[in-house]
Amino acid sequence: MVNIFNNCKKPSIKNFLEQGDIKPEQVLILGDQLMTDILCGNRLGVKTLLQIRPLKKNSSWLKKEIWWIQRRFLSILLKNPIDRPKEPFGLSALA
């Protein structure tokens, strides 16, 4: 059985995991923002999947800047991968 939660905000994910009904290794976060969605998932010790979408022509300048920074950071990470933490941040009390 697979449960799907749409538009789940970051604090809700941590609260969901802290309830203890599901383990971090049973969760996958699909996100389109490297610095928020994926970082959040990695910090919580769950699997993450980055969805890269092309920018729309009418995107704001801020969204374009964030996209550019994210792409640059991602290219650095792909060339120099880093290991995931042995213990998720903030979830050590759940073990």
Secondary structure, 3 states (H helix, E strand, C coil): CCCCCCCCCHHHHHHHHHCCCCCHHHCEEEECCHHHHHHHHHHHCCEEEECCCCCCCCCCHHHHHHHHHHHHHHHHHHHCCCCCCCCCCCCHHHC
